[in-house]
Amino acid sequence: MKAAPFEYVRPKDLAEASAILAADEDARPISGGQTLVPMMAMRLARPTRLVDIARLPELDGIRREGNNLVLGAAVRQAVAERSGEVREHLPLLSAALPWVGHQPTRNRGTVGGSVANADPAAEIPLVLTTLEGSVRTMSGAGAAEIPAADFFVGPMMTALEQGALVTALVFPVWEEANIGVGFHEVSARKSDFAYVSAAAQVAVDASGKCIHCSIGIGGATPSPVRLAQSSAVAAEGGNSEAVHAALEGEIAGLEITTDGHATEAYRRRVALSLARRALADALQAAGSEK
């Protein structure tokens, strides 16, 4: 099929892009287009106009801001994957990016587009949630910054208001010396959408004891979830028996999705298994004695 007719607009700056989107509720921003274009081709999406934000300088760049690493919304996923700053300061994102689609889609897909699309199975939103990052936005009302936990409100649904744009992703940088990460997912084929995914990042002290931990689950839930028991894991210092009991109890209470790909029971069981596996990998990579 072919897309329905639409108007193409290339604004000169972010303010113009926001104004165009605010004035037309059927207009859509486009940068990488790896989700929107196929949906248009199948006529599942019929925007009246496409607002091309790919070349706006305000949306580009990877930069350190205090204790955060900020990625412009239009940064290509492949650029972030190759970035030395991402490898050094965001090892969990670096571990997750090779799981995002295929290399050709990462060459065009953007980090902000993945977050704005809010697919429950997407890896970048999972990492942003796990690390308690935030999303910077711009609208006619001005700039805002929304915590990831509040930004993702359901499958393919976000807290973005009409006419608002994602401008950047803000990832906290852990300052501890010994950091380890783990990332696992299960899908029908490599690079397909994940049925379940799990991400973990830990920091250990000089003795190998876990002092900081964050674990997230994606794919299995309507939106990515950071496990509240992450703090309990650190409190237990990574002790396997206590940690596994804490993870099992929390995952048992999560809202889990059932669809044509996997049942709730399957996803719940796999979520626990992958969370344990991701945590074990993170602890090992950080040099934990546990």
Backbone torsions as a table, in degrees:
resi	resn	phi	psi	omega
1	MET	NA	164.4	176.3
2	LYS	-115.6	154.9	179.2
3	ALA	-65.9	150.2	172.3
4	ALA	-66.3	156.8	-178.8
5	PRO	-57.5	143.0	178.0
6	PHE	-151.3	162.4	175.7
7	GLU	-98.8	140.8	178.9
8	TYR	-107.8	130.1	-178.7
9	VAL	-131.1	135.2	174.6
10	ARG	-118.0	98.2	-178.0
11	PRO	-69.0	157.0	-177.8
12	LYS	-83.4	-23.8	-179.7
13	ASP	-154.7	176.8	-176.3
14	LEU	-64.3	-38.1	-179.6
15	ALA	-62.4	-41.9	179.1
16	GLU	-66.8	-40.5	178.6
17	ALA	-60.7	-44.3	179.7
18	SER	-63.5	-39.9	-179.4
19	ALA	-65.0	-41.8	179.8
20	ILE	-63.5	-45.5	-178.4
21	LEU	-67.2	-36.5	-179.7
22	ALA	-68.8	-30.1	-176.4
23	ALA	-82.8	-16.9	-175.8
24	ASP	-135.0	105.7	-176.2
25	GLU	-69.2	-13.3	178.4
26	ASP	-99.6	3.4	174.4
27	ALA	-80.6	151.4	179.8
28	ARG	-135.4	139.0	173.8
29	PRO	-75.8	150.4	176.1
30	ILE	-139.8	137.6	175.8
31	SER	-131.3	-75.8	175.3
32	GLY	-82.1	-37.4	176.2
33	GLY	72.8	16.2	-174.5
34	GLN	-74.2	-16.6	173.5
35	THR	-107.1	-45.4	-174.6
36	LEU	-65.1	-44.4	-176.2
37	VAL	-61.9	-47.6	176.1
38	PRO	-60.4	-37.4	178.4
39	MET	-65.2	-36.8	176.3
40	MET	-67.7	-39.8	180.0
41	ALA	-62.7	-33.6	177.4
42	MET	-89.4	1.2	-179.0
43	ARG	59.9	29.0	170.1
44	LEU	-82.3	-18.5	173.8
45	ALA	-129.5	135.4	-178.3
46	ARG	-134.3	67.5	179.2
47	PRO	-66.4	146.3	175.8
48	THR	-73.9	-31.0	177.6
49	ARG	-151.8	150.2	175.2
50	LEU	-106.2	128.8	-180.0
51	VAL	-105.2	106.0	-173.7
52	ASP	-79.0	110.2	-179.0
53	ILE	-107.8	7.8	-171.9
54	ALA	-61.9	-31.1	-173.2
55	ARG	-104.1	10.6	-179.7
56	LEU	-73.3	121.0	-176.3
57	PRO	-62.6	-26.7	-179.6
58	GLU	-65.2	-18.5	-175.8
59	LEU	-103.4	7.9	-175.5
60	ASP	-107.0	165.4	169.6
61	GLY	98.6	151.0	174.2
62	ILE	-121.5	122.6	-173.2
63	ARG	-145.5	151.1	175.4
64	ARG	-88.2	129.3	174.5
65	GLU	-128.4	97.4	-178.4
66	GLY	61.1	-122.7	-179.6
67	ASN	-91.0	15.2	-178.5
68	ASN	-122.9	153.4	166.9
69	LEU	-110.3	124.3	-174.6
70	VAL	-108.5	127.0	177.7
71	LEU	-111.1	122.5	175.4
72	GLY	-59.6	146.5	-174.5
73	ALA	-60.2	-31.0	-177.0
74	ALA	-89.5	5.7	175.8
75	VAL	-64.1	126.5	179.1
76	ARG	-65.8	145.1	179.6
77	GLN	-60.7	-37.1	178.8
78	ALA	-67.1	-33.8	177.4
79	VAL	-66.3	-44.5	177.6
80	ALA	-63.6	-37.0	179.7
81	GLU	-63.2	-34.5	-178.5
82	ARG	-91.1	-6.4	-172.7
83	SER	-70.1	128.0	175.1
84	GLY	-66.3	-34.4	178.6
85	GLU	-65.1	-40.0	177.6
86	VAL	-65.9	-43.6	179.0
87	ARG	-61.0	-39.8	-176.6
88	GLU	-76.3	-44.8	-170.6
89	HIS	-100.8	-22.3	-179.3
90	LEU	-129.7	67.3	-176.9
91	PRO	-60.7	-29.9	179.5
92	LEU	-68.5	-42.1	176.1
93	LEU	-64.0	-40.3	178.7
94	SER	-60.8	-38.4	179.0
95	ALA	-70.5	-31.1	-175.5
96	ALA	-84.3	-30.6	-172.4
97	LEU	-59.1	-36.8	177.9
98	PRO	-63.2	-16.1	178.3
99	TRP	-85.9	-8.2	-176.0
100	VAL	-80.0	106.5	176.6
101	GLY	53.6	-142.5	178.4
102	HIS	-115.3	164.4	-179.6
103	GLN	-54.9	-44.8	179.2
104	PRO	-61.7	-36.0	178.7
105	THR	-73.4	-33.3	176.5
106	ARG	-68.5	-27.3	178.3
107	ASN	-64.6	-27.5	-178.6
108	ARG	-112.1	-32.5	-177.9
109	GLY	-64.7	147.4	-177.8
110	THR	-110.7	157.1	179.5
111	VAL	-68.0	-38.5	179.2
112	GLY	-69.6	-35.1	178.2
113	GLY	-63.3	-39.9	178.0
114	SER	-62.0	-42.5	-179.5
115	VAL	-69.3	-43.2	-179.6
116	ALA	-65.2	-32.7	179.6
117	ASN	-71.3	-32.2	172.6
118	ALA	58.5	39.0	173.1
119	ASP	-67.8	130.7	-178.1
120	PRO	-58.5	-25.6	-177.3
121	ALA	-90.0	-2.8	-174.0
122	ALA	-72.2	140.5	-174.7
123	GLU	-77.9	-38.9	-177.0
124	ILE	-64.3	-46.0	174.4
125	PRO	-58.7	-35.0	178.7
126	LEU	-63.6	-46.4	-179.7
127	VAL	-64.6	-42.5	179.8
128	LEU	-60.2	-41.4	179.2
129	THR	-69.7	-44.1	-178.1
130	THR	-60.0	-39.9	-178.0
131	LEU	-88.4	5.0	179.3
132	GLU	57.9	46.1	176.4
133	GLY	-82.5	-168.5	-178.2
134	SER	-147.3	167.2	-177.1
135	VAL	-119.5	123.4	174.8
136	ARG	-88.6	137.5	-178.0
137	THR	-132.2	163.4	176.0
138	MET	-138.9	134.5	176.7
139	SER	-145.0	-175.9	177.7
140	GLY	-61.6	-24.3	179.3
141	ALA	-81.6	-8.0	179.6
142	GLY	115.7	-170.6	-178.3
143	ALA	-83.4	150.7	177.7
144	ALA	-148.1	161.6	174.6
145	GLU	-133.3	122.3	-172.5
146	ILE	-115.9	125.2	175.4
147	PRO	-57.2	143.1	-178.7
148	ALA	-56.4	-36.3	-179.6
149	ALA	-61.5	-26.4	179.4
150	ASP	-98.4	-19.3	-175.8
151	PHE	-73.2	-43.3	-178.5
152	PHE	-88.5	113.7	-174.0
153	VAL	-110.9	-5.7	178.6
154	GLY	169.6	-179.5	-179.8
155	PRO	-60.1	119.5	179.7
156	MET	59.2	27.0	-179.8
157	MET	-130.9	136.8	-179.3
158	THR	-133.2	176.1	178.4
159	ALA	-85.2	6.4	179.1
160	LEU	-63.0	132.4	175.7
161	GLU	-85.4	164.4	177.7
162	GLN	-54.3	128.8	178.2
163	GLY	85.3	-5.2	-179.2
164	ALA	-83.2	150.5	178.6
165	LEU	-123.4	144.3	167.4
166	VAL	-75.9	126.4	-179.0
167	THR	-107.5	-27.9	-178.5
168	ALA	-164.2	158.0	173.2
169	LEU	-111.7	134.7	-177.3
170	VAL	-114.6	114.8	-178.6
171	PHE	-110.1	123.0	173.8
172	PRO	-63.4	140.0	177.5
173	VAL	-101.6	124.5	177.0
174	TRP	-78.2	133.4	-175.2
175	GLU	-95.9	-7.4	-179.4
176	GLU	-62.6	152.8	-175.2
177	ALA	-74.8	-41.0	-174.0
178	ASN	-106.9	98.9	-177.8
179	ILE	-119.3	139.2	176.0
180	GLY	-133.1	151.3	-179.3
181	VAL	-132.6	158.6	174.4
182	GLY	-144.7	140.1	178.8
183	PHE	-144.3	128.8	178.7
184	HIS	-140.1	148.4	170.8
185	GLU	-150.7	159.1	177.8
186	VAL	-121.8	129.8	178.2
187	SER	-146.3	171.4	-179.6
188	ALA	-64.4	-41.3	177.4
189	ARG	-142.6	154.8	178.4
190	LYS	-56.7	135.7	179.8
191	SER	79.8	-3.2	170.3
192	ASP	-75.2	169.1	177.1
193	PHE	-63.3	137.9	-176.1
194	ALA	-75.1	136.8	169.7
195	TYR	-73.7	-39.2	178.4
196	VAL	-148.7	142.1	173.6
197	SER	-141.3	156.3	179.4
198	ALA	-143.3	139.2	179.8
199	ALA	-129.7	141.7	178.2
200	ALA	-143.4	140.6	172.3
201	GLN	-136.0	133.1	-179.3
202	VAL	-133.3	158.5	170.6
203	ALA	-127.8	139.6	179.8
204	VAL	-123.6	154.3	178.8
205	ASP	-86.0	-174.6	-175.3
206	ALA	-62.4	-26.2	179.7
207	SER	-85.3	-4.8	-179.2
208	GLY	92.8	7.5	-179.8
209	LYS	-85.9	136.4	179.2
210	CYS	-69.3	125.9	-178.8
211	ILE	-119.5	-12.1	-179.2
212	HIS	-151.9	131.9	-175.4
213	CYS	-148.7	142.9	173.7
214	SER	-144.4	129.4	-177.1
215	ILE	-129.4	136.3	179.5
216	GLY	-131.9	153.8	178.2
217	ILE	-122.8	134.9	176.9
218	GLY	-131.9	169.7	177.1
219	GLY	78.3	-44.2	-175.4
220	ALA	-82.1	-18.8	-173.1
221	THR	-117.7	160.4	-178.8
222	PRO	-57.8	-30.0	172.5
223	SER	-144.8	160.5	-179.7
224	PRO	-59.7	146.2	-174.5
225	VAL	-128.8	130.9	168.5
226	ARG	-91.1	126.3	-176.6
227	LEU	-72.5	129.5	178.7
228	ALA	-64.3	-25.2	-179.3
229	GLN	-73.3	-0.4	176.4
230	SER	-55.6	-40.2	179.7
231	SER	-68.5	-34.0	178.0
232	ALA	-66.9	-34.7	177.9
233	VAL	-61.2	-45.8	179.1
234	ALA	-65.2	-39.2	-179.5
235	ALA	-62.7	-33.8	179.2
236	GLU	-83.8	-4.2	179.1
237	GLY	69.1	19.1	179.0
238	GLY	87.9	11.5	179.4
239	ASN	-59.5	122.0	-170.6
240	SER	-58.7	-51.5	-174.3
241	GLU	-62.1	-47.9	-179.3
242	ALA	-67.5	-39.5	-179.4
243	VAL	-64.8	-46.5	-178.0
244	HIS	-63.3	-37.8	178.2
245	ALA	-66.1	-40.6	179.6
246	ALA	-65.6	-43.9	179.8
247	LEU	-64.9	-43.2	-179.2
248	GLU	-61.4	-42.3	-179.6
249	GLY	-64.1	-41.8	-178.3
250	GLU	-72.4	-42.9	-179.4
251	ILE	-64.4	-30.8	176.9
252	ALA	-62.8	-25.1	-178.4
253	GLY	-95.9	-1.2	-178.9
254	LEU	-76.7	150.8	170.1
255	GLU	-78.5	116.8	-175.1
256	ILE	-111.3	141.2	-176.5
257	THR	-84.0	140.2	168.9
258	THR	-117.2	132.3	175.9
259	ASP	-150.1	-167.0	-177.8
260	GLY	-70.7	-10.4	-179.0
261	HIS	-93.9	-36.4	-175.3
262	ALA	-159.0	147.6	179.7
263	THR	-83.7	165.2	176.4
264	GLU	-60.3	-44.4	-178.0
265	ALA	-61.4	-42.1	179.4
266	TYR	-64.0	-48.0	-178.0
267	ARG	-63.8	-37.8	-179.9
268	ARG	-65.4	-43.2	-179.8
269	ARG	-65.1	-42.9	-178.7
270	VAL	-70.1	-35.9	178.6
271	ALA	-59.1	-43.7	178.3
272	LEU	-64.4	-43.9	-179.2
273	SER	-63.2	-44.5	-178.4
274	LEU	-70.8	-34.8	177.0
275	ALA	-62.2	-45.0	177.7
276	ARG	-62.2	-41.8	-177.4
277	ARG	-67.4	-43.7	179.3
278	ALA	-63.3	-40.6	178.4
279	LEU	-64.8	-43.5	179.9
280	ALA	-61.7	-41.9	178.3
281	ASP	-63.4	-42.1	-179.0
282	ALA	-64.0	-44.3	179.7
283	LEU	-63.2	-41.8	179.0
284	GLN	-64.6	-43.9	-178.9
285	ALA	-65.2	-30.7	-179.5
286	ALA	-81.4	-10.6	179.1
287	GLY	88.5	28.1	179.9
288	SER	-69.8	149.9	176.5
289	GLU	-82.2	-9.8	-176.1
290	LYS	-83.1	NA	NA
